[in-house]
Amino acid sequence: QFAEWLWNRDEGKAIGLGYFKERGFREQTIKKFELGYSLEARDAFTNVAVESGYKLEYLTKSGLTIEKNNYRFDRFSGRVVFPIHSLSGQVLGFGGRVLKKNEKTAKYLNSPESEIYHKSHILYGLYFAKQSINKQDKCFLVEGYTDVISLHQNGIENVVASSGTALAGEQIRLIKRFTKNITVLYDGDEAGIKASLRGIDLILEEGMNVKVLLLPEGEDPDSFAQSHSSSEFLEFIDNNESDFIRFKTRLLIKDAENDPIQRARLITEVVKSIAVIPDSITRSVYLRECSKLLDIDEKILYDETYKIRRNKFQEKEKRYSTPQQEPIRAHTDQGVKLNINKDYKHEHDLIRVLLNFGNVELFMGDNTIAVMQYIVNEIRDDSLEFQHPVYLKIYDMIADLVDRKMKLETNYFVMSDDVEVSSAAVEMMTSSYDDQMSTLWSKNDVKLETEEMKLKVIVPELVTSFKNKKLLDLLSETQEEIKSAQERSDHESIELLVQKFQILNELKKNISKELGDRIIL
C-alpha cells in the first residue's frame, strides 16, 4: 500500500517520491527496496487496511495502527517508509522518516516489537546483500537505511545497517553465516565513534575479523557514495580501513598522552576488547602488537587478559547456578551423548585424566605438582584452548579450581546443573581404574607399577599430543585464512595472519622437539 501511494497518489509523488529523488535515488533503486509513503491523513492506512479485510487486532499488534482513548491512527502517517525484510525477503516491519521540519516527533520511527518483528534478529538490507557478502567474503556495516541504499545504487551491495544501534548477538550471527569479515563504516564524529567502541566487542566475541573505516570529516556513507564512483569508494576503503584493535588503540592513545591515569584506562579498554576474542593465537598476536604500540611489557597484557577472561567465566558460573536445598542427582537418565570422534580424542583423554587423577601429585625433578595444575599450566603457556563445547566447560571449571587453589571434588561435576557436564563426568568416571589406566599407557613397552609412575609418563605425553594436534589444526586453518585474504587483496589481514602463522610455527617446533621420535597418541 505504501509503495502504491508513493507512485500513484499526487501527495505521494510530490512529497515521498520527491524526497527520494532529491536524495539521488533512481526509480529502479526505489522499486528494488520497495520504498513507499504513508499519506498525511491520520487514519488513511488503517481505513484502507480494514476495508481490504485486515482485522484491526492484527494492525494494532503489528504496530501499523495505534489505538489510544478509543481513537485509531496510523503510526507512519506523513512519512516515507522503508520496508524491513527478513532473510528470505518477507516484509516483517517498517522504518518511517518524517519529512516536515520542526515537528515535535522523532525523525525516524520503527515498527514496535511484535510476534513477527524482533529488531535484534533482523538487519536492514541483508536480504539484498547476502549473495554479495558471500561472494566478496566481506560485509560493510553502516548506520542507516539511506546509507545501505546509496551504496547499493553505487554498486557496493555487500552492506547492511544496524539502524543506529549496536549489533545484538543474533544479528552478528546472521552476518557470520555468510562471512567472518566485517568492516564498520564511521563518519568523522569522534565522540560517536568512542561511544560505539564497546558494541564492537560483541562482534569480536563471535570470532569475527573486524575492521574500521573512518570517512572524511563531514561525510557519511550515504553522501560519500553519492559523490564518488564505486571504484573510488572501494579504493578509499582499501587504502584507509584499519584493523579494529589497532584503530581503538591509536584512537585512545591520543587522549592519554602523558596522563598516567588515562593511560592505565586506555590499556584496560584495549585489553578488554582483546580478551573477548575466542581464538587464543589471535589474542596472542594482538597482545604482542599492542605491547609495542603501548610500550608495555607483553606479560602484563597477558596477565590482564587472563584475569578478565577468568572473571567473566566466574560471573557466568554464578549467573547460571542456583542455590540447592537438597543434593542433586547426576543427570544420568537424560540420555545425553557426547559427540566423541577422532577430532576430539586428545581433548577427551585430557579431560578424563583431569577428572580422575587431577589431585594426584607428580614428581617433576625435585618438586611435586598436582596433575590438574600441570595440565592447566602447560595449556596456558601456549595459549591453547579446547574446541569441544562440553570439554571446554569442564576444563574452564577445573582451571578455576586451580586458580583458587582448591581440590577437585568429583561431585562438583557429577552433580552439576549443566546436563552435558554431569553426563560427561559420569561417563568418564564410571569405567574402572584399570580400564582408565590401561587405555592411556598400553602403548608403553615398560611395565609401570604405581599410579604415580604411570601418570608421570602418560600426562606429559597426552599434553604434548594435545598441543601437536591443536597446532596442526591452527596452522591449516591459518593457511586457509591467508589464502582468502590474498584473494581479497587484504594486505593488513595478511600481515596479521602471517604473524599468527609464525607464532604457530615457533610453537610447533618446540612441540616437535618434545615429541622426538615418539608416535603421537
Steps between C-alpha positions, in 0.01 A plus 500: 500500500781742589671440164169543316445840665857604418460440127131560439380772738574868438602544865726198484665610176545861612627434854626141524634443149631855495701433818652176368598660169647796685715247691628380163314167494412376155157349427651154458658526847176625659309205355771250596477594870119535478512851649168670563307788652223517761238771439473786748138426588530350849291189433537456122698176520285348775178570309633348175634194682172435685299550179730246331411239763784531750399467865561804719645268764782396265565859394546610860710193594735569208523865603373636168198642681504666841191500722474765770193622689270320254669679210689322220785657305782389271851462644674619182266773373682772306824302483702333228510127577788250485381135509719273714540155342578165653789290370254335258353829378176522701409844634501475881496865601555857386709806567347842437667840459311820565546764229354816653742719693450617861270209576494403868553140411785257443671535163494122452235263631515120487242226534473389865598150609233249403446129444666525159732800537794476738743785437797317653452207258488700175747709302381757251615410149626149573243345264644706213863466615540132591617375160754780462625452859553132429673571168723780632560321834450834670219708649485878543305622802339846486253682721194594296261393225616766253865396548410148386293620204763748373777241516283244318420753229874566469569130438617412854238246604669314789369748756249489788379752759479476877223763503694724737561247778780260595460156346341229713642149511233356270567770239873432508436128452282581197798671336730217609292258292645670191841635610733544798629834368322823588598864448318768700462832314512809722447867419748749649318546833766396753264515799255269323780259411620475860144439619464206262835330569366268769230368269768369266628269775186292441611447140850398612345261751338311213843436347455756222786693337407866553633802313408866522480765229495866604345717227620858437364764735149609406432184298282200575467181289194644320664829397836339421335240276304775320813703426738219403495218249496139612869455412595819686309389809657152498846648446445731799398200710807298397732789584341612826326216684679394816492197727268582792745427784764721337241769430370498858850510646610795285173687557527473879875572508420855389305562821756339729817682394702555822214441744581173687141453623358541151772269369403229751136532392604477135692177563201354687261592217721346232560182702124464559448485124782251446375282787166426331666357187439121515808392303800489733765544228321805358499643852871429522570689174304804618664499844843491339414792271333707774803445719704687237238771435450569871864442599403260777625156602318230304472282813301772679250505213478119506435500875228766471335312215499179701345676804219644287423163340509323838268757660259472212486124542436534872220753440340267247530212745324702774229618261402149399533332839217502755506406870390143555291389795597136461769301318460472128521163338712466191305533178578147393146437382498788253657299221750772405760353267831670429613533143837331546694455177863504401504882484432516875685187618794699646260729685299204631811325634623813681163570663473138609840520669408832662173369643645172627852597606497880528607503867779243463846648567770446236874510573658733243871532578532607864145634521148361509202636310138390478393349167237770446749782577750350256249463216349848548847660511608323182189595302513863616870534419421444133164686503310195375134419561255213481260502204239247611243717685444252787871431551563876495243551778660229715853628436401857593344373822819308587724796409292714735556249782875516430494881518318487832740231629211264567485122480306333222180352644328254267152594623559852373479357146276196547235712674529797265175665390644494149371172359782471246770552764349251747443237230855534369641478853299188579604336173869572555501393863290183498748271323734313729839628608679225310310584180585868537870440545545214256343704222741786563827310544457178301732631228797510739728197486625542856264377768436777756390378840363802684234755415750785538755329273236445232369856518851648490543343157145534371406855599790686325451280195126574485565874538763498225273306264213739579720798414623338181145432378386855582795658324455289187132604487584866557776501239266351241223746591738797486629396157141505373442843654817636336385362165160666542660833600730484196201448272342815653834689478455572872859591580443593865334167574778318314757672723320397820437146378864454399601609852253246638641229271856578616399473867332167432809373317721597794273308735491205261880478495507486880235228502691299239807505721295364790345228289828390348460164334201395712175398333231762558203377701 
